């Protein structure tokens, strides 16, 4: 698993990670694994992140939502050849911020995310969409439901951004750009920390709940060929007993 995109692709339960580890030991050559695996960071690291997390409440932000929107639209079009709908665009912006926070421990945009209806929302979204860098078209599904497509204006020029911002946006769209709306919403609602922590509709999402990328990273530790053989035999025997 590539830990680069920990929030949009890397969340797995400890049981799932353990299963992956067992399969890995049975089928691969010696590898490296350290105590950071399975999301189990040492206490010093977690406490350090807790101390750093107050930066999330700082009032300095990298950009406004109105500045992030055309960046996400432009990258979405570059990767998929299409333009996103209004709903998909906002959720991709949310995931981009989650990814950015996980890497930088800082907020990406100054706008608050709010638990609105069923998911994260920014109340100034419609105003942000009125940016001269964006254009909107309306369409209709085969079921007769109306939707909006958001595109960049012809004179939009992609700005030069901080590397972590560009990387976060690129990774989010690479993971979710081709997924349908239901898959995207399911991930946003049930697999991101701010949405898992919120309780009441209308409540502002606590973006400081986003865990750092290191929390999800599976890194490496050397295992000798002898120890690896013992592990493989151990799990083979467990497999035989389960199938008996």
C-alpha positions in Angstrom: 0.0 0.0 0.0 1.4 3.4 -0.9 1.3 5.6 2.3 1.4 8.8 0.2 -2.4 9.0 0.1 -3.1 7.7 3.6 -6.5 9.3 4.1 -8.0 8.6 0.8 -6.6 5.1 0.3 -4.8 4.1 3.4 -7.4 3.6 6.1 -7.7 0.0 7.1 -8.8 -1.5 10.4 -6.0 -3.2 12.5 -7.6 -6.5 11.7 -7.5 -5.9 8.0 -3.8 -4.8 8.3 -3.0 -7.9 10.3 -4.6 -10.1 7.6 -2.6 -8.3 5.0 0.6 -8.8 7.0 -0.1 -12.5 7.4 -0.7 -12.9 3.7 2.5 -11.0 3.0 4.6 -13.2 5.2 3.4 -16.3 3.5 4.1 -15.1 0.0 7.0 -12.7 0.0 10.7 -12.4 0.5 12.2 -10.8 3.7 10.8 -7.3 4.3 11.0 -4.6 6.9 8.3 -3.6 9.4 8.4 -1.4 12.4 6.2 -0.5 15.4 4.4 2.1 13.3 2.5 -0.7 11.5 -1.3 -1.3 12.0 -1.7 2.4 13.0 0.1 1.8 16.3 2.4 4.7 16.6 4.5 5.1 19.7 3.2 7.4 22.5 5.9 10.0 21.9 4.9 10.5 18.3 1.1 10.8 19.1 1.8 13.2 21.9 4.0 15.3 19.7 1.1 15.5 17.1 -1.3 16.4 19.9 1.0 19.3 20.8 1.3 20.4 17.2 -2.4 20.1 16.5 -3.1 23.5 18.0 -1.7 24.9 14.8 -5.0 23.7 13.2 -6.7 26.5 15.2 -4.4 29.2 14.0 -6.2 31.8 11.9 -3.6 31.7 9.1 -4.5 29.5 6.2 -3.0 28.6 2.9 -5.9 29.7 0.7 -9.6 30.4 0.5 -12.2 27.8 -0.8 -12.7 30.1 -3.8 -9.0 29.7 -4.7 -9.0 25.9 -4.1 -12.0 25.2 -6.3 -10.5 26.0 -9.7 -7.4 24.1 -8.7 -9.4 20.9 -8.0 -11.6 21.4 -11.1 -8.5 21.8 -13.3 -6.8 18.7 -11.9 -10.0 16.7 -12.2 -10.3 17.6 -15.8 -6.6 16.8 -16.5 -6.9 13.4 -14.9 -10.3 12.3 -16.1 -11.0 14.4 -19.2 -14.3 15.5 -17.6 -15.5 18.3 -15.3 -16.9 17.5 -11.8 -20.4 18.1 -10.7 -21.0 20.7 -7.9 -21.5 18.0 -5.3 -18.4 15.9 -6.3 -16.3 19.1 -6.4 -17.0 20.1 -2.8 -16.3 16.6 -1.5 -13.0 16.4 -3.4 -12.1 19.8 -1.8 -12.9 18.3 1.6 -10.8 15.2 1.0 -7.9 17.4 -0.3 -7.9 19.3 3.0 -8.0 16.1 5.0 -5.0 14.8 3.0 -3.2 18.1 3.4 -3.7 18.3 7.2 -2.4 14.7 7.5 0.8 15.8 5.9 1.3 19.4 7.1 -0.7 19.5 10.4 -2.2 22.8 9.1 -5.5 23.8 7.8 -5.7 24.3 4.0 -8.6 26.7 3.7 -10.0 29.3 6.0 -13.6 28.2 5.7 -15.3 26.0 8.3 -16.6 22.6 7.3 -20.0 22.0 8.8 -22.0 18.8 9.2 -24.9 19.8 6.9 -27.6 17.4 5.8 -25.5 14.2 5.5 -21.9 15.4 5.0 -19.3 18.2 5.1 -20.4 21.5 3.7 -19.2 25.1 3.5 -21.9 27.6 3.8 -20.1 30.1 1.5 -19.9 27.5 -1.2 -22.3 29.2 -3.7 -20.5 32.5 -3.3 -17.1 30.7 -3.9 -18.5 29.2 -7.1 -19.1 32.7 -8.3 -15.4 33.2 -8.7 -14.4 34.6 -12.2 -12.2 31.5 -12.5 -15.2 29.2 -12.7 -18.2 28.6 -15.0 -21.2 26.4 -14.4 -23.5 24.4 -16.7 -26.6 22.6 -15.9 -27.5 19.1 -17.0 -30.1 16.3 -16.3 -29.7 12.7 -15.5 -31.5 9.9 -17.3 -33.9 9.9 -14.3 -34.7 13.5 -14.9 -32.7 14.9 -12.0 -30.9 18.2 -12.5 -27.2 18.7 -11.7 -24.5 21.3 -12.2 -21.2 20.9 -13.9 -18.4 23.2 -12.8 -15.6 24.1 -15.2 -12.7 26.5 -15.2 -13.0 29.7 -17.2 -11.1 29.9 -20.4 -8.6 32.4 -19.0 -7.8 30.4 -15.9 -4.1 29.8 -15.3 -3.2 27.2 -12.7 -1.3 29.0 -9.9 2.0 27.7 -8.5 1.2 26.1 -5.2 3.0 24.6 -2.3 4.1 21.1 -3.1 2.0 19.5 -0.3 -1.2 21.2 -1.6 -0.5 20.0 -5.2 0.3 16.5 -4.0 -2.9 16.3 -1.8 -5.2 17.4 -4.6 -3.5 15.1 -7.2 -3.7 12.1 -4.9 -7.3 12.6 -4.0 -8.4 12.9 -7.6 -6.3 9.9 -8.6 -8.1 7.9 -6.0 -11.6 9.2 -6.4 -11.8 10.9 -9.8 -13.2 7.8 -11.5 -15.4 6.6 -8.7 -19.2 7.2 -8.7 -20.9 9.6 -6.4 -22.1 6.9 -4.0 -18.6 5.5 -3.5 -17.2 9.0 -2.9 -19.9 9.9 -0.4 -19.6 6.6 1.4 -15.9 7.3 2.0 -16.4 10.9 3.0 -19.2 10.1 5.5 -17.8 6.9 7.1 -14.1 6.9 6.7 -12.8 10.4 7.5 -12.0 11.4 11.1 -13.9 14.7 11.2 -17.1 13.1 10.0 -16.7 10.1 12.4 -16.2 12.5 15.3 -19.2 14.9 14.6 -22.5 14.2 16.4 -25.0 16.9 15.6 -26.1 18.4 12.2 -25.0 22.0 12.0 -21.9 21.3 14.1 -18.6 22.5 12.8 -16.2 19.7 11.9 -13.2 19.4 14.1 -10.4 19.1 11.5 -7.8 18.6 14.3 -9.1 15.0 14.5 -7.4 14.2 11.3 -4.5 11.8 12.1 -1.0 12.4 10.6 0.1 10.3 7.7 2.7 8.6 9.8 -0.2 7.0 11.9 -1.2 4.9 8.8 2.2 4.3 7.4 3.5 0.7 7.3 7.2 1.0 7.3 9.9 -1.6 7.3 12.0 -3.7 9.6 14.4 -6.5 8.6 13.3 -10.0 9.3 15.9 -12.8 9.0 15.2 -15.6 6.5 15.0 -18.0 9.4 12.4 -16.0 11.3 10.4 -15.5 8.1 10.3 -19.2 7.5 9.0 -19.8 11.1 6.3 -17.1 10.6 5.2 -18.7 7.3 5.0 -22.2 8.9 3.1 -20.8 11.9 0.4 -19.2 9.7 0.3 -22.2 7.4 -0.5 -24.4 10.5 -3.1 -21.9 11.6 -4.7 -22.0 8.2 -4.8 -25.8 8.2 -6.4 -25.8 11.6 -9.1 -23.4 10.5 -9.8 -25.4 7.4 -9.9 -28.8 9.2 
